[in-house]
Each structure stands twice: as structure tokens, then as C-alpha cells.
Amino acid sequence: MVGHMLVIPFIAPTLVANHGVAPANLSWLYMAGGAATFFTSRRVGALSDRFGKKRVFRIAALLSVLPVLFVTHLPDLPFYAMVLFFPVFMVALSSRMVPMQALLTTVPEPQTRGAFLSANSAVQAMGTGCGAWFGGLLLTTTAQGQIAGFGTVGWLAAAAAVLACGWIGRVRSAGDAAAGGAVKSAAGVEVVGEV
């Protein structure tokens, strides 16, 4: 969420200030991106079920680095090129969220799932706020009225995606813990690492 919100709140102001996109035309970018994610999110969910949530998350997170860096270092492009690019950007970012949300539902035991997901929502909201706040601290307005520092924000968002690829390996589901307990009780020894 921090990586998302380092970038997303500042895309529209940067497009308007730095690239001359009319505010009235921004909706076309977001509609194109939203339409693309409508069709791809279910496919990403199916891939997560088939190949594993962690694997799909890692692939999606690494693939999202390029669109994030492109949008934060955006050259002057015609508006139609931005409309064509925005679905790629939105699909890349939403593809990280699908396997992550699926994985989160497996972490708690069924009887504590509601409490866990509520706490997770609070942590996500905190990450959202911190990302937007920190991203805003890194941006400045030039004398010409353009927004400076968006490239730095992009590099930090890319680093957050790479860090998340390592962190995801530490997430254990309730099923992993149950399997570990079963192995321990059967063998009489403690199991260390993944089962």
C-alpha cells in the first residue's frame, strides 16, 4: 500500500502540471485503466490459484516496476499514447493486489478471520496514509508551476515492490501452521522452515 500510494495520488496533478493534460481528460485515462483491470483481475486470480499466490505476487510486483518507473519519469507523449499506456500501468498495479488479498484470507484460522482482516484493513489504511504523506513530502513545485521529484518517488515505489517480493516469503497461512503441527506431532520433533 505504501508503494501504491507513493505514486497514485500524484499522477493526475503531475499529468496536468508537467504534461499539459486537461483535467477534463483525466477521466479517459482512468476509465481505460479501470476497464482493463475489470477484464484482467479475474485472470490474475485464476493464475494465483493455479500457480500459487506468492509466485504470482512476486511476478506481478517485479513486472509492475517498469510501468511505475515509466509513469514517474514520463516523457512528453501525445494524449492518445497516455490512454494506451494507462491500462498497462493499472493492470500491473492491480495484479499485485489480487494474489495479496487472496493470500491474506489464508493467514488466520477461520474463527479469527474477521478480526484479522479488520486489523489488516487498519494497517492498509495506515500504509495508504503514510505512502501519500511521504510521497507528498518528496515533491516540490518549480517556479514554472511544474511538479519536481516524481522520479524519486517512482524509485522508492519500485524499491517497495522489490522489498515486498522478499517479505512475501515470510507470510505463513493457517494451513502451513497446521501442516507443521501435524509433522511435529507425528515425528516428535520441531519442524523449522517451510513444510
SULUR-V897443 format. One record per residue. N is the residue number from 0. RES is the residue in three letters. PSI is psi in degrees with one decimal (none if undefined). Layout:
((N	RES	PSI) (N	RES	PSI))
This chain:
((0	MET	-36.8) (1	VAL	-46.0) (2	GLY	-41.4) (3	HIS	-52.2) (4	MET	-9.9) (5	LEU	-31.5) (6	VAL	-51.1) (7	ILE	-45.2) (8	PRO	-18.9) (9	PHE	1.1) (10	ILE	-51.6) (11	ALA	-48.8) (12	PRO	-35.3) (13	THR	-40.6) (14	LEU	-39.5) (15	VAL	-49.1) (16	ALA	-40.0) (17	ASN	-25.7) (18	HIS	2.4) (19	GLY	21.0) (20	VAL	130.3) (21	ALA	134.4) (22	PRO	-34.4) (23	ALA	-21.9) (24	ASN	-8.4) (25	LEU	-33.4) (26	SER	-30.3) (27	TRP	-37.1) (28	LEU	-47.2) (29	TYR	-32.0) (30	MET	-41.0) (31	ALA	-44.5) (32	GLY	-43.6) (33	GLY	-40.3) (34	ALA	-40.7) (35	ALA	-43.2) (36	THR	-29.0) (37	PHE	-38.5) (38	PHE	-24.6) (39	THR	-25.2) (40	SER	-41.5) (41	ARG	-37.4) (42	ARG	-41.0) (43	VAL	-39.2) (44	GLY	-42.3) (45	ALA	-39.9) (46	LEU	-37.0) (47	SER	-40.9) (48	ASP	-34.4) (49	ARG	-44.5) (50	PHE	-5.1) (51	GLY	135.6) (52	LYS	-40.8) (53	LYS	-42.5) (54	ARG	-46.6) (55	VAL	-38.2) (56	PHE	-46.7) (57	ARG	-43.7) (58	ILE	-46.3) (59	ALA	-40.9) (60	ALA	-42.5) (61	LEU	-39.3) (62	LEU	-26.8) (63	SER	-17.8) (64	VAL	-42.8) (65	LEU	-49.3) (66	PRO	-35.3) (67	VAL	-45.9) (68	LEU	-33.7) (69	PHE	-45.6) (70	VAL	-28.6) (71	THR	-9.5) (72	HIS	34.4) (73	LEU	124.4) (74	PRO	171.9) (75	ASP	117.7) (76	LEU	153.9) (77	PRO	155.0) (78	PHE	-38.1) (79	TYR	-33.1) (80	ALA	-36.7) (81	MET	-40.6) (82	VAL	-37.1) (83	LEU	-32.9) (84	PHE	-35.9) (85	PHE	-38.7) (86	PRO	-37.8) (87	VAL	-45.4) (88	PHE	-48.4) (89	MET	-39.9) (90	VAL	-41.6) (91	ALA	-44.3) (92	LEU	-41.1) (93	SER	-27.1) (94	SER	-20.7) (95	ARG	-35.2) (96	MET	-33.3) (97	VAL	-55.8) (98	PRO	-30.2) (99	MET	-46.1) (100	GLN	-40.0) (101	ALA	-40.9) (102	LEU	-39.2) (103	LEU	-32.6) (104	THR	-15.6) (105	THR	-11.1) (106	VAL	-51.4) (107	PRO	163.1) (108	GLU	151.9) (109	PRO	-35.8) (110	GLN	-13.8) (111	THR	11.6) (112	ARG	-42.6) (113	GLY	-46.2) (114	ALA	-41.1) (115	PHE	-47.3) (116	LEU	-31.0) (117	SER	-45.9) (118	ALA	-38.9) (119	ASN	-37.8) (120	SER	-39.1) (121	ALA	-41.3) (122	VAL	-40.5) (123	GLN	-41.3) (124	ALA	-39.6) (125	MET	-42.2) (126	GLY	-38.6) (127	THR	-48.9) (128	GLY	-43.3) (129	CYS	-40.8) (130	GLY	-46.9) (131	ALA	-40.5) (132	TRP	-47.6) (133	PHE	-40.1) (134	GLY	-40.6) (135	GLY	-34.3) (136	LEU	-29.0) (137	LEU	-10.4) (138	LEU	146.4) (139	THR	163.8) (140	THR	129.2) (141	THR	171.5) (142	ALA	-25.5) (143	GLN	0.4) (144	GLY	9.0) (145	GLN	160.0) (146	ILE	126.3) (147	ALA	150.7) (148	GLY	-1.0) (149	PHE	-30.8) (150	GLY	-40.4) (151	THR	-42.3) (152	VAL	-40.4) (153	GLY	-42.0) (154	TRP	-37.9) (155	LEU	-39.9) (156	ALA	-38.7) (157	ALA	-41.4) (158	ALA	-39.1) (159	ALA	-38.7) (160	ALA	-41.6) (161	VAL	-41.8) (162	LEU	-38.0) (163	ALA	-30.7) (164	CYS	-37.1) (165	GLY	-40.1) (166	TRP	-34.8) (167	ILE	-26.4) (168	GLY	-18.6) (169	ARG	-11.0) (170	VAL	127.8) (171	ARG	137.0) (172	SER	164.3) (173	ALA	-33.9) (174	GLY	-36.9) (175	ASP	-42.6) (176	ALA	-40.7) (177	ALA	-41.6) (178	ALA	-39.3) (179	GLY	-40.3) (180	GLY	-38.6) (181	ALA	-41.2) (182	VAL	-39.8) (183	LYS	-44.4) (184	SER	-32.0) (185	ALA	-40.2) (186	ALA	-18.5) (187	GLY	10.4) (188	VAL	156.9) (189	GLU	135.7) (190	VAL	130.2) (191	VAL	135.1) (192	GLY	-167.1) (193	GLU	147.5) (194	VAL	none))
